[in-house]
Amino acid sequence: MEEERVKYTKYEEARIIGARALQIAAGAPVLIETDEMDSIEIAIQEFEKGVIPITVKRSR
């Protein structure tokens, strides 16, 4: 059974990556294997792999 990927708006994507990059810059553990040193690039890679533990709550 394949996992369904959530569709995010470009604004949600930017917010998730920005928040995760800030966490990484503050010393949070990196969730993927990478040689990258830039926290934003690491956050982008984590987002693309779907491993960032952040959810989006939308109002209706």
VEXTOR-63852 format. One record per residue: residue in one letter; x, y, z of N, C-alpha, C, O in turn. Coordinates in steps of 0.001 Angstrom, whole numbers, padded with zeros to 6 digits, always signed. Layout:
% residues N
AXYZXYZXYZXYZ
...
This chain:
% residues 60
M+000849-001179+000000+000000+000000+000000+000893+001241+000000+001762+001397+000858
E+000665+002107-000965+001504+003286-001115+000942+004449-000298-000271+004637-000217
E+001843+005223+000305+001455+006348+001134+001015+007525+000263+001679+007861-000717
E-000103+008145+000623-000613+009285-000135+000114+010558+000288+000202+010862+001477
R+000634+011300-000690+001344+012543-000411+000356+013694-000334-000575+013783-001135
V+000566+014568+000632-000287+015733+000805+000153+016820-000171+001349+017039-000359
K-000799+017493-000784-000488+018622-001664-000466+019888-000816-001421+020188-000100
Y+000629+020619-000907+000763+021881-000188+000770+023034-001179+001230+022885-002311
T+000256+024189-000749+000369+025380-001578+001821+025840-001522+002585+025391-000668
K+002198+026728-002425+003578+027217-002418+003884+027979-001128+005034+028029-000692
Y+002861+028568-000522+003048+029307+000721+003256+028357+001903+004096+028604+002768
E+002488+027277+001929+002659+026266+002971+004035+025612+002846+004723+025394+003844
E+004422+025304+001616+005732+024691+001379+006854+025605+001870+007782+025144+002534
A+006774+026885+001550+007795+027842+001982+007838+027942+003505+008917+028028+004092
R+006681+027931+004140+006616+028043+005601+007188+026811+006279+007908+026921+007271
I+006870+025640+005748+007381+024387+006316+008894+024332+006178+009592+024013+007140
I+009409+024638+004991+010859+024599+004769+011560+025635+005635+012609+025353+006214
G+010986+026835+005728+011584+027884+006552+011629+027512+008023+012636+027732+008696
A+010532+026947+008521+010475+026548+009928+011482+025430+010207+012162+025442+011233
R+011571+024472+009293+012504+023352+009484+013947+023833+009392+014798+023369+010151
A+014238+024753+008477+015593+025295+008350+016002+026007+009638+017149+025908+010074
L+015062+026720+010237+015337+027402+011504+015639+026395+012605+016542+026612+013413
Q+014891+025295+012642+015151+024243+013628+016551+023661+013436+017286+023467+014405
I+016915+023386+012188+018229+022803+011896+019335+023775+012284+020338+023376+012877
A+019155+025049+011949+020150+026071+012285+020329+026208+013797+021403+026576+014271
A+019262+025907+014550+019308+026005+016008+019847+024729+016659+019941+024646+017884
G+020202+023731+015833+020832+022541+016374+019989+021283+016377+020407+020265+016930
A+018810+021328+015773+017971+020119+015712+018665+019060+014856+019393+019403+013924
P+018451+017792+015155+019086+016739+014355+018540+016699+012930+017351+016920+012701
V+019420+016418+011988+019040+016297+010584+018454+014908+010380+018988+013927+010898
L+017360+014818+009630+016611+013569+009494+016996+012741+008276+016425+011674+008052
I+017958+013215+007486+018388+012492+006291+019911+012450+006253+020584+013212+006947
E+020440+011550+005432+021877+011503+005183+022195+012504+004093+021653+012411+002992
T+023075+013470+004383+023444+014477+003392+024816+015047+003704+025261+015060+004852
D+025471+015518+002657+026750+016210+002827+026548+017716+002851+027499+018473+003047
E+025320+018146+002654+024980+019572+002596+025223+020220+003960+025021+019595+005001
M+025659+021481+003939+025917+022213+005179+024899+023329+005414+024724+023778+006547
D+024232+023777+004359+023277+024886+004452+021935+024375+004991+021369+023426+004447
S+021431+024999+006053+020203+024516+006686+018996+024591+005752+018111+023739+005830
I+018940+025574+004885+017820+025677+003945+017870+024542+002932+016839+023941+002629
E+019039+024244+002411+019179+023143+001448+018837+021799+002098+018216+020941+001471
I+019243+021626+003342+018908+020392+004063+017397+020295+004233+016814+019234+004013
A+016757+021404+004627+015305+021421+004816+014576+021117+003507+013570+020407+003512
I+015064+021640+002400+014457+021361+001091+014558+019871+000774+013592+019262+000316
Q+015725+019290+001019+015906+017854+000764+014979+017026+001652+014379+016054+001193
E+014863+017409+002918+013967+016698+003831+012518+016817+003356+011770+015840+003396
F+012123+018005+002910+010759+018213+002417+010475+017329+001208+009423+016696+001122
E+011423+017292+000277+011247+016491-000938+011141+014999-000626+010466+014261-001344
K+011808+014553+000444+011738+013141+000834+010543+012853+001743+010246+011694+002034
G+009865+013901+002186+008666+013715+003005+008925+013298+004433+008105+012599+005028
V+010056+013714+005003+010385+013278+006362+010242+014380+007414+010515+014140+008590
I+009827+015561+007020+009700+016660+007985+008467+016414+008866+007360+016249+008353
P+008659+016391+010177+007537+016118+011088+006720+017367+011422+006538+017706+012591
I+006234+018043+010389+005416+019239+010574+004121+019026+009784+004151+018558+008646
T+002997+019371+010391+001711+019235+009709+001100+020613+009499+001451+021568+010191
V+000191+020709+008545-000510+021946+008239-001967+021768+008619-002620+020821+008181
K-002469+022668+009423-003862+022621+009825-004590+023710+009050-004291+024895+009196
R-005541+023303+008231-006289+024258+007389-007665+024485+007969-008324+023560+008444
S-008091+025758+007919-009469+026070+008347-010384+025935+007133-009939+026069+005993
R-011629+025678+007379-012573+025473+006263-013465+026655+006095-014320+026662+005209
